[in-house]
Amino acid sequence: MDALRGLFSLIDRRLSYMKAVAAYKWAQGLPIDDAKREDIVLRDSLSASADMGLDVESMREFFLLQIQIAKQVQTAWHNKWKSEGFHRDSLPNTGLEAQIRPALIEIGADIVRQIREALPLLQNKDCLQRCITSIRTELKTEFIEDEMKIKLVESLARVKTTAPR
């Protein structure tokens, strides 16, 4: 179960950056949706998955879901700031290109490695309920509903392996 907790903790860590991403987009007047960036993230993530011997199509579902959740978190922050006001001084002074994206890239690579390690547990049907309980505990990022946490576990349970390149 340590591999699962580690995986869910990494996913939470990555999603926790979405407040800073949302703040950057808010301050710059940028939209939440960034199809070009999403394509880059997906392409790089799938390439790393293939290198780790993970089936690209089964990983695509997980990464698309993670992108969807990230956008939901960003949207929730924007909605909160619209109703309550945005306070720039309450957020860290970090740049998207210089600090946030490199951290997200590193965490993304760690997630792929951790998925490979946790795969036997994720594919064990007897473990599914424990996985769901674990992700509910480990994913602490605001605005992520239980339904999305369960979908993440279910998508991870469908990941398959291939022969490494």
N, C-alpha and C positions, 0 to 999 in steps of 0.2 A: 504493500500500500504506500510505501514511501515514494516509489516512482510516480504513483498517481498524484499524491499530494504535491510533489515537486512539479509535475506537469501543470496541475491546476493553479499552483502558486505562480508559475511563469505566465500562464494565460492572464491571470489577474494582474500581474505586474505590467504586462503589455497594455491591457485595457485601462489600467490606472493612468497611463499617459494621455488618455483621450481628453481629460480635462485640460491639460496643457495644450493639446492640439486644438481643441475647441476654442480656447482662449486666444491662441494665435490667429485662428481663422476669424474670430469675432473682431479682434483688434485691427486686422487687415481688411475686413469687409469681404472675406472669401467665403464661398459656399462650402457647406459640409461635404457635398458630393464632389469628388475629384477622380473622375474615371481614369484619367491618365496615370495618376499615382496608384490607384487601386490595381490597374493592369500591371504596373511594375512590381508591386508587392506580390501579387498573385504569381507572376512569372518567376520571380526570384524564389519564392517559397516553394513552388512546385519543382523547380530545378534542384533545390536543396533536398526536397523530399525524394526525388528520383535518385540522387546521389546516396541517400541513406537506405535505399532499397525499399522505399514506400511507394505504393501504387499511386500514380499521379491523379487519376480520376477520383479515387476514394479520398485523397487528400484535398482535392479541389473543393469538395462539399464543405469540409471543415474550414478551410481558409475563407471561402465565400461567406460562411456563417459568421466567422470571427470579424470580417470586414463589416458585415451588416450590423453586428452588435456594436462595434466601434462607432459606426455612424449614428446608431441609436443613442449611445452615451453622449456623443458630441451634440446631437440635437437636443437631448434633455438638458444639457448645460446651457445651450443657447436659449431654450425656452425659459429656464430658470432666470437667466440674466435679463431676458426681456421683461419678466414680471417683477423681479426684485432689484434689478440694476447690476451692472458689472463693476467689480472692484478690482482693478488691475493690481493694486498693491497686495492683494491677498494671494496672488499667484507667483510662482517662482519666475525669475527673469531669465528664461531660457529661450534660445532660438530654435526654430523648427529644423532648419537645415544643419546647424552646427551641433546641436545637442540632442534634440528629441529623435529625429530620424535615425541617427547612428545607434542610439540606444534601442529603438524599436527593431532595427535590423538585427542587432546582436541578440535580443530577446527572441526574435522570430527564429533565428538559427538554433538557439537553445531549445525552443519548443519542439522543433522538428526532431532533434536528437532525443529529447525526453519522450516524445511520442513513440519513437522506435523502442526505447527501453521499456515503456509502460504497456506496449502493445499486447503482450500475453495476458495481462490483467484486464485490459479494455475489451479483449475479445472473449473473455470468459463470461458466459451468460449468467453464471451464478454470482458474478461480481457486480453486475449492472446496478443493483440497488445500492450497494456500498459505494460505487463510483458516483452515483447521483447524490448520495448523502455527503460524500467528500467534496464534490464540486460546490454544493450549496454552502459548505463551510469555508472553503478556500477562496471562492470568488467574492471578494468584499467590495469591489468597485461599485460606486453608486450607480443606480439606474439600470442594473441588470436584473431582470425578473427571473424567477425560478424556471419559467417555461423556456427561456433562452439557455439557461444553464443545462437543463435536461437535453435540449436539442444539441448542445455541444457534446455532451457525453455520448448521445446516440450516434452523432456523426463520427466521433472518435472510435466507437465500437465497430463501425463499418470499414475502418481503414484496413487495407490489405498490404501485404508485402510483395515485392518482386525481387528478382536477382539484382544485386547492386551493379551499377555501371562500371 
